[in-house]
Amino acid sequence: MSDDNNQNSAAAAGQIGADTPIQAQFGIKKVYIKDMSFEAPNSPAVFTDSQLKPQVDLHFANATTALGNDNYEVVLTVTATMKADDKTIYLAEIQQAGIFGISGVPQEQLPAVMATACPNILLPFAREALCDIVGKGGFPQLLIAPVNFELLYLQEMQRRQREAGGENAAVTTQH
């Protein structure tokens, strides 16, 4: 107990040595909608056409911005497009954002944290907002399944590695 108090005192005084472990800290400071849009370009005709067999296409993207003082804005963009053949039924998009306090994470691991942990927190908020706006547009509830952001991040890193190393570059992963 005394050793823990000494480390806390040293950390508070800014006297952490090389042998003192620095613990990672992660905090949610704010969650908000940065932008949201909904379009139903072929309404009201789409409501009366019983022959439509629509398909929903979902796209996910995220972007990060350093705000200083170990604060980062992460924006998860979710785009849902419902089409039937060449006819757009609706297009709904949300930019769900959050401000996260992240410290004590090694610099090389920071992009992975912001591309996985932060979107995992933001997705339920985006899911709820999209479901709500699609319903208010007169369409059936849009249910978005959970997303494995860790796998998406790994796939993106593998794609970048292939592009950087040429088409025949080997990609290794740990299981």
N, C-alpha and C positions, 0 to 999 in steps of 0.2 A: 504494500500500500504506500509506504514511504517513497519507494522508487517511482511509482506512478505520479505521486505528487511532485517529485523533483523534475520529472520530464514535463509535466504540465506547467510548472513554474518556469522551466527553461524555455518552453515553447512560447509562453506569454511574454517572456523577456527578450525573445528573439535570439536565444543562445543555444539553439539546437545544433549539436555537433554531427559529424558524419556518421557516428555510430548510433545516433538516436533515430529510431524509425519514424517517418512522417506518415501519418495515416491519411488515406484519401477521404475527402469529404464531398458529398453530393447533396445539393439542396434544390428544391423547386421554389423559385421566388415568385413566379407569376405564370399563369396559363391564360391565353386569350386568343380570340379569332382575329387574325391580321387582315384577312380578305375572304370573302365568300361570294359565290355567284351561282345563279340558277337560270337556265334557259330551257324553254320548251317551244322550239321554233315552229313545230307543226301542230300546235294545239289550236283549236279544239278538235281538229280532224282525227288526231290519234286516239281520242277518247271514244270515238264512234266506230272505229275500224276493228272488228272482232277477228279479222284474219291475221293480225300482226303477231309475229313470233319474235319478240325482242330479245336481244342479248345485251348484257351489261359488261362493259370493259372497265376495269379499275387500273389506275396508274398511281404509283407512290413515288414521291421524291422528297428529299430534305436538303436544307441548306443551313449553314451555321454562320454566325457573325460574332466575333469577339467584341465584348462591350467594355472590357477592362476590369480590373480588380477581381479576376477569376470568375467573371460573369459572362455567360454566353447566351445569345438568342439562337434557338433552334426552331426552324419552321418546317413542319411536315405538311406537304401539299398532297391532297388526295383528290383525284379527278375521276368521276364516275360518268361514263357516257353510255346511254342506252340507245341502241339502234335496232331497227328492223330493216333488213336489206340495206338500202342506201339512204334510208330516212332516219334522221336523228329524232328520237323521241324526247330525250332530255339530256342536258349536259349540266352537271353539278360539280362545283369545285370549291374546296375550302383550303385555306392556309391557316392551319392551327399552329399557334406559336407558343413558345414558353421561354422564360428566362430562367436559366439554371446556374447555380453557383457550384463550380467544380474546382477543387484544389487538391493538391497532393497526388495527382495522377501524373505518371510520367508522360512527357510531351509526345512520345511516339504512340501512346495508348489513347490519348485524348480524342483523336478523330473516331476511333472505334466506339468510345463511350457516347459521343455525340450522335453517332449514326445508328446506335442500337438502343441504349438505355433511354435516351430522351424521346425518340419516336415511340417506344413502347409506352411511355407515360402519356404522350400526346394523342395516340390513336383512339382511345376510348372517347375523348372529347370530340375529336373529328368525326368519329362514327355516329355519335349522338346528334351532332349538328347536321350532318348530311342526311341522316334518317329523317330528322324533323323537317328539313327544307324540301326534301323529295315528297314527303307526305303532304306538306302544305301546297305543293305543286299539283296535287291531285293524283299522285301515282302511288302504287303499293309501296309499303315499307322497304327500304333498302337495307339489307343486312350484310354487313361487312365482317367476314371471318377474321379471326386473329391472324396477324402477319408475323412471320419469323424474320425480324430485322437483322438478326445475327447472320442468318443464311444469306440474305440479300447483300449484306455488307461483304461477306466472304466472296460471294459471286462477283461483286463489283471489283474487289481487290484482285481476284484471279483474272478478270477481263483486262484490267489495267496492266497486270504483269505480262499477259500474253501480248498486248499491244506494244509494250515497252521492249519486250524481248523478241519480237517478231512472231510470225504465225506459228512456228514450230517449237516455241518455247514450252518446256515442261512446267507444269504447275504442280506443286506439292502441297498437300494439306495434311493436317494432323487429325486423327480420329480419336 
